[in-house]
Amino acid sequence: MTRLRQRMSEDMQVRNLALNTQLSYLQQVSLFARYFGKSPDLLGREDIRTYQVYLTNEKKLAPGSIHTAIAALRFLYSVTLERDWAPEDVLPLPKKPQKLPIVLGPEEVLKFLGCVLDVKHHAILTTYYAAGLRISEAIQLKPTDIDSQRMVVRVEQGKGQKDRYVMLSPKLLEIQRSYWKVYRPVAWLFPGDRAGQPITRDAVGHACAKAHDLSGLSKPVTPHSLRHAFAVHLLEAGADVRTIQLLLGHRSLATTAHYLRIAANKVCATSSPFELLPRPAPSLPPPAKPQYF
């Protein structure tokens, strides 16, 4: 490990950045240095600009991926290397397209979950929908996080390193108890194949893809799709946006408010002006032609 890499790693550690963020930033800076074959402290503004053009035009990365690379370089040059130029001037962020998720309806969720045949996979995918968890939060659950006395699920150190509580559905509790009787998990609620480790993201994603194939649904389904469905279905049932924000663990209310653009009861609350147009008078049928033979 080079001295610069060690220093950047320490800078991220003292700021208590999430482990996944640290690993991602180090990887992005490593790719940047490898592209030029030089240490980043020997590279300047023009080199950074050249790399951004390369990511956009040659690599054709999605704006989200470019955002990650730019965030890593901003941290390196502003914090670790302490360059005196403003990172936002040298490293502009590309505009992200505003896309809305494709959301499953309640009947589609029921059909999908009915196609998850493995007991453990059924329990964890049901938990995604019933509690609105992120995949990283669900795989890290422990048996002690299920509080059947207060009917809540404790999410420990979710995104942004924040704890929160979400509702524990009585139906979900029944499913988890049936699952517990089969597996008797100890350290992790959903243990993986490796001893002492929780189930992996890949294992959950594979189980989700398998159930999607069996369901025959035309809409795409991922574990995160179930979290989107949780939010939209709550909104359509009358829950307020602030409550949903707390349940989802969103830092900004604006993030949760995007679901207002999806919920059917919000989008369809006003009739189309086409319905207000006067209906044309029914036309008379044409006279019958005379029959000569």
C-alpha positions, 0 to 999 in steps of 0.5 A, a space after each residue: 500500500 502506497 503512502 497516499 493510499 494509506 493516508 486517504 484510507 485514514 482520512 476516511 476512517 477518522 471521518 467514519 465513512 461507511 466501509 463500502 464507501 471507503 472501499 469504493 473510493 479507494 477503487 475509483 482512485 486506483 482506476 484513475 491512477 492506473 489510467 495515467 500510470 502515475 500517482 494521483 498527486 502528480 496529476 492536475 486539472 487537465 488530467 482530471 478533465 481528460 479522465 472525465 471525458 474518458 469515463 463519459 465518451 469511451 467507457 460510457 458509464 451511467 451518470 450514477 457510476 460517474 458520480 461515484 468516481 467524482 466523489 472519490 476524486 473530490 475527497 482525494 484532492 480536497 481532503 487528502 491532498 488539500 488542493 487549494 482549488 474548489 473541487 466542484 469547479 474542477 469536478 462537475 457532476 453530470 446531470 442524472 436522468 430523473 427516472 421513476 421505479 416500476 412498482 408492483 401492485 399488491 396482487 403482483 407482490 402476492 404472486 411473486 412471494 408465492 413463487 419463492 419456494 425456499 423457506 429462508 428466501 421466502 422469509 427474507 424477501 417477505 421481510 423486504 416488503 413487509 418492513 421496507 428494508 434495504 438489502 444491506 439492512 435485511 441481511 444484517 438482521 439478528 434474531 434479537 432485532 425482532 421485538 414481538 412484544 412491541 411489534 417492531 423490527 430494530 434496524 441497527 446502523 442502516 444507511 448513514 449509520 443510523 438506527 431506526 425501528 419499523 413495524 413488525 407485521 403480525 403476518 410477517 411474525 408468523 412467517 419468521 416464526 415458522 422459518 425460525 423453527 426450521 433453521 434455528 438461527 443464532 448470530 444472524 437471522 438469515 445466515 449464509 452458507 459460510 459459517 458465522 456469516 449472514 446471507 449474501 446479496 448475491 444469494 438473495 438476488 439469485 433467489 429473487 430472479 428465480 422467483 421472478 421467472 416462476 411468477 411470469 410477471 412482466 415487470 422487473 423485480 429485484 429486492 429493492 422493488 419490494 421496498 419501493 412497493 412498500 412505500 407506494 402501497 403505504 402512500 396509497 393506503 393513506 399514510 403520510 409522507 413524513 411517516 413513510 420517510 421515517 420508516 424508510 430511513 430517508 435523510 431527506 423528505 424530498 427523496 420520499 416525496 418522489 413516491 407521490 409521483 407514482 401512487 395511483 391515488 395521488 396521480 389519479 386524484 384529479 380527473 382528466 380534462 377529457 372527461 369534462 368535454 361534452 359528449 357528442 350526441 349519439 348519431 342516428 343509424 344510416 337508413 337501410 338500403 332498399 332491397 330489390 331482389 
